[in-house]
Amino acid sequence: MKNKYKGLNVEFHVLQSFPVTCLNRDDVNSPKTAMIGGVVRARVSSQSWKRQVRLAMHDFGINLAVRTKYVSELIQKAAIELEATEEEAKNAGDIIEAVLSKDTLHFFSMTEAHALAEFAKEKNFQLDEKKDAKAIIKVHKEASMKGFEHLDGLDIALFGRMVAQSPDLNLEGAAVFSHAISTHKVSNEIDFFTALDDAKPVDDADSGSSHMGTLEFNSATYYRYIALDIGQLVENLGGDEHLDTAIAAFIKALYVAVPIARQKTQSGSSSWDFAKVYIRKGQRLQASFDEPVRAKGEGYAKPSIDALTSFLEKKEKLSGSLFGKISDFSWGLDDSFSIDDLITAVIESVEKV
């Protein structure tokens, strides 16, 4: 298949400010950080934000795949729908799981699960791990492409799949996520809290709280870099028939998704402050914010926008013909240009390639 989109990327440079939050925790429940430019920055890992983007796509009409260790159980369910007995379903499910996943997460769609169950039925649900392994992989791979034709498992095409036991099922993801970092120096702070006992007798000599604790938090303006490799996405999907739908769902999810850590006690529901979006070919370009932004009495969002736009403009000039820009859009400064307008503009630019 000739792919006219090869090398084409949609790059998102997003600035997003949050007040008191702990969007992503480390192993001791502290907000994640990183040392950049000689100062400590707030950090949200790429996988944390990526997962929420993936899950949010379901709200925009996308059938998501399943990432699970419970492969056998899903195959069993599909096999029982094909009139297998519970014993037959379990035997088939266990063997298929052994071929695909040995105590590891496997990423697959229900289209693939049903195709594997159909294959088991053709074998009267009597499978042999060694004899049928290659056939199981072949059926799995063919079903994957069939699912993509209807956008079933778009998240696999976007985020990729690695199957250590069966490299033929590996798929290079089309979406690239950096770790989100604060554009400025950040110091984690401590929230001391207490809890009262509603049922404590009024004459209890032990007055005061029944529980005390602490939680760490910070506040920051984050820089997020995300790139969508259109050529890779079209290759993964087997064509561009549903490309517009895929791009629209991805951008909408990118806009609404926020990591879920401590959302009940330290709600972080802030949307984008600003985004610069490029449609271009050539080497991807990510801002480092090596020099931390200073607030100067006006918060961090505005000087972060100024620093980001200045950086990108300079890099475009320095890169010359290698920058490969086709079009670019700024979101957040003009309130007449909504996220819907941005999505439309991106899709139209991609279509013109």
N, C-alpha and C positions, 0 to 999 in steps of 0.2 A: 504494500500500500504506500503510494507516494504521499508524504506528509508535508503539506505546505506550511504547517505551523511549527516545524522543527526549529528549535532554538528560540522560540517566542515565549517571553515571560510577561506575566502581569505582576508587577512588584508593588507591594503595599508598605508604605512607611507611615505608621500610625502612632499618634501621641494620645495617651489616655491617662487622665488624672484620677486618683482615688484618695479619699480622706482616710480615716482610721480603718485599716483593714489588715488582714493576714491572708492574702490571696493564695499563698503556696507555702507549706510548712516543711521544715527539714526534719531530721530524725529526733530532734529534741523539742519539737513543736514551736520553733522560732521561725519567723518569716525568713525565707531564703535571701541570701545576700551574695555579692561578688565584689572583689576588689578590682576596680577599673579606673585607670588614670590616677592611681595613687590614693583613691578614696573609696570608702565602702558604698556600694549601691544596693538598692532593693532589687530583687530578682524574682521572676516567675518562670519556672522551667518551661521549655517548649512543649513537653508532653502534657503538662497540666492544662495549658490553654488549648492545645491541639485536641485533647479528648473532648473538651466542652464544645469546641467548634464542630467536631464530628457528631456529637449527640444532638446539637441544635439543628442540624440539617434535617432531622426527622420532622421538625415543626414546619418545614418548608417543602413537604411532600416527597422526601427522599426515603426509600426503604433501606434501612441500615443493615449491614452485615453484623455478625456476632463474633466477638473476640472472647474465646472461652477455652477452659480446660475440659469442659463437659461435652466433648464432641460426640461420644457414644450416646449420651442421652438424647441429643437432638436427632441423630440418625435413627435411634429407636422410635422416636415419636413419628418420624416420617415413614418408617417401615410399617408401623402399626396402622397408619392411615392406608397403607397398601395391603392390609389384611394379613400381615405377619402375626404369628403368635408372639406372646411376650418373650418366650425363650428364643425364638428365631430372631426377633428384633434385637434382643440383647447380644446374641452371638455375632450378628452382622455389625451392629454398632461398635462392639468391642474390637473387632478385627479392623474395621475402617479406621477407628481411632488409633490403633496400634501402628497402622501404616502412616498416618498423618501427624500424630502428636503423641509423644511419650512424656507426659507430665509437663507440657508446655502449652502456652496459649496458642490456639489456632484461629485464624481470621477467615471466616467463610460466610457465604450468604445462604439463605434458605433455598434459593434456586439450586445451589450446589448440594445442599443436604438432600433435597428431593431427588436429584439426579443420582446421587449415590445410593439412595434407597431403592430407586428403580433398577439400578444395576444389581443390587443384592437380590431383588425379586427375580430378575432374569436367571439368577443362579440358584433359585429356590431358597434363598437366604442361607445357603451353605457356602460360605467363603473360606478361602485358605489364604492366610497372610502372605506367605511366600509366593504362591502361584498367582494370586490375583493383585499383587501390589502394583504392578505396572499398569494394569487395566484400571484400577481405582484412581491412580494419578491422572491417567488420560481422561477418564470420565469427569473427574474434578475440574481439570483445566478447560475442557470443552464447555462444561456447565457454567464456569466462571465467565467466559466470553458471551455465552447466551444470556446470562443475567445482565451483563453490562449493556447489552442491546436495549434493555428496558430500564436501565439505570438502577437495577437491583444490585446493591453492593457498591454504589458509587464511592463510598468511603474507602473501599479497598483500592480503587483506582486512584483516589486522591492521596491516601496516606501510605500505600504500599503494603506488601506482605512478604515476610520471610519465613520459609518453612525449612528448617535445618535438615529434616529427614527427607524432604522431597524438593530439591532445588528447582525442579521444573515448574513448581507452583509459585516461585518467587516473582514478585512484581515490584518494579521501581516506582515509588510514590511520585506523584506529580506536584504535591504541595511541600514547600520548605518553610519551616518555622524556626526563628531564632529564639533564644531565651529573651524574654522581655526584661529590660533593665531600666532603672531610674536614670533620668538624664542628669541627675544631681546627687550630691552627697546625701546619705540617709543614715540616721541613727535609730535603731529599734528602741522602742519605749515599752514600759511595763504598765499594764492595767491591773491594779489591785482591786479585788472584788470580794464581797461577802454574800452569804445567803442565809435567810431566816427560816426557821422551822415553824410552819403554820400550825402544827399540832402541839407545840410546846406548852405545858401548863403555865398559866399566868403567875403562879406562885413559885415557879422554878427559880432557884437561887442563881442558876447560871444564866444571867441575862445576856443579851447581845446575840451575835450571829452564831449559827451552828456550823458554818463552813466558811473558810477563807481560801483564796487562791490567787494566782497571778496568770496573766496571759500577755504574750508579747504582741506588739503591733507596730506598724509604721504608716506613713502616708507618703505618696510619691506620684510624680508624673512619669509614666513608663513610655519607653520607645519600643515599639513592636515592629519587627520586620517579617513579612510573609511574602513568599514568591509562589506563583502558580505557573508551572511549566505547561503551557498549552500544548506544545508538541507531544510531551510525554502523556498528558491526559488523553489526547486524541488517540495516541497509540494504544494506551491501556483500554480505552473504550471501544477500540476497533473501528473508529470513524468519528465524524463530527455531527452526526444526526442530533444528538442530545446535548451538544456542547453549550448552547445558550442556557438551557435549563440547569446544567451542572455549574456553570459560572455564577448564575444568579443565586442559586441555593448556597454556594460556597461563600459569596460575599455577604449575603444576609446573615449566615451563621457567624461569619467573622465579626460582623457588626454587633450582634447581640450576645455572643458567648462571653462569659466571665467565669474564671475558676471558682469552685464551690466551697473552698475552705472557709469555715467560720461565717458563712453567709447569714446564719440565724442570729449571731451575736455581734458581728462586725460587718454589717451589710456593705458589699461593694457592688453597687449597681450603676456605676457611672458609665456613660457611653463615650465614644470617641470625642476628643477635643479637635483633632485635626488629622487629616490624612493626605499624603501626596501619593498618587498612584501613577505608575508608568506602564505603558505597553511598549516593550522594546526587545531588541535582540542584542546579544552580546553578553559579556561577563556580568553576573549579578553584582549589585552594589548595595552594601549595607553600611549605615552610619555607625560609628563607634562611640560617639559622645565621649571620646577620651578626655576632653576638657570638660569638667563638670559645669553645668549651667548654674548661675547664681540668681537668686530671686530678685534682689534689688527692690524689695518692697512691693512687687507686683505679682507674686506667686511664681510658679515654675512653668505653667503652660505657655504663656506668651513668649518668654525668652527661649523656651524649648522650640517653639514653632519657628522663631527667627533663626535659631542656630541650625535647625534641620534644613530649612529652605536655603539658607546660605551655603551649607555644606553641599547639598545636592546640585545647586546651580554651579558651584565651583568645580565639582567633579565632572559635570556635564561638559563644561568648557575645556577642562584639562584632557578629557577622554577623546575629544574630537569625534572623528568618524567612528571610533570604536564604541561610542556610547550607544549607538543603534536605536535611538529613540524614534518611535512611530507616533506616539501621542502621550500626553500627560494631563492629569486632572488634579485640582486641589479641592478638597472637601473640608468644610467647617468654617470658612471665612465668609462665604456668601450664603445667607440663609434661604435663598431661592433655589439653591442647588442641593437637593435632598439625596439621601442614600439611594432612592429609586432612580434619580437622575444619573447618579454615578454608575449604577449597575447598567443602565441603558447605554451610557457613553462607552463603558468598557466593552460591552458586547459588540456594539457597532464598530469599534476600532479593531477588535479581533477579527470580525467578519470581513473587514476590508483588506486583510493581509493577503 
